[in-house]
Amino acid sequence: MSDGLTVRESTRDVRGTVDALRDALVRRKVEIFAVIDHAAGAASVGLELDPEVVVIFGNPAVGTRLMQADPHAGIDLPLRMLIWRQQGVTWIAYEDPHALADRFALHDSSATLDAMGHLLESLAVEAASA
């Protein structure tokens, strides 16, 4: 982990990792708000970028409580994961939710941040493992 960012190598390609992440979210009934394909965006303006996708997801019942504690937390919510390919290796990354407590007034939300951290880790493991 570096600067709150947790990075894990995936045994799948980018598309397979994204699909596995989406399946894991659906099974857990976690809402998927957006899937952003950065490589497709680059291609749309004539630029090249290795596969890179951000999946944005969350549970409004959980995130809202954090934003009620400090509205500034909304800049980092909902949760997101980045999946990309670099030098032939697929990676999946997410930010440790406890970093939110360091940036915002969320020190009384440690149980919620713990639960979010456990969710992110289990999602990353599931998405990255074939």
PyMOL commands that set and color helices and strands:
alter all, ss='L'
color gray80, all
select helices_A, chain A and resi 14-27+38-44+60-69+71-75+98-103+107-128
alter helices_A, ss='H'
color red, helices_A
select strands_A, chain A and resi 5-10+31-37+52-58+79-86+89-95
alter strands_A, ss='S'
color yellow, strands_A
deselect
rebuild
show_as cartoon
